[in-house]
């Protein structure tokens, strides 16, 4: 029963984020997308290396 309540809360929170994102979100400019795409590769690489190091120790 507790698991169903947790899943319902998570589903409700995600649905709320989608509704609010569609209503109040604005499209991203091309320059901002390019900037984030460059930074994202570095962040993903660091996260993968950190996970590998964590598994080694």
N, C-alpha and C positions, 0 to 999 in steps of 0.2 A: 504494500500500500504506500509506503514511504517513497519507494522508487517512482511510482506513478505520479505522486505529488511533485517530486523533484522534476520529472520530465515535463509535466504540465507547466511548471514555473519557467523552465528553460524555453519551452515552446512559446509561451506567452511573451517572454522577454525578447526573443528573436523576432516574433511577429511585430512587437512594438517598435523595435529598431528599424525594421523594414518600412513600416508605415511612416514613421517620423523621418527616415532617410529620404523617402520618396516625396514627402510633402515639403520638407525644409532644406533638402540637399540641393546644391547647385552643381552644374557640370564643371569639371576641372579644365583649366586652360591647357593648351598643348605644351607650353613651356614648363608648366608645373608638373605635368605628367612625365616629361622627359627627365626633369630633375629627380623626381621620386624613383623613376625606373633605374637611374644610375645608382642611387643610394641603396635601393632594395637589393641589388645583386650583392653588395658588400655585406649588408645585414644578414642575408640568407647564408652567405659563405661563413661568416663568423659564427652563426648559430649552429651550422653543421659541424664546424671544427670544434666548437665547445661541446657539442653532444658526443663527438667521437672521443674527445679527451676525458669527458665525464665517464664514459663507458670503460675506458682503459683503466681507471683507478677506482 
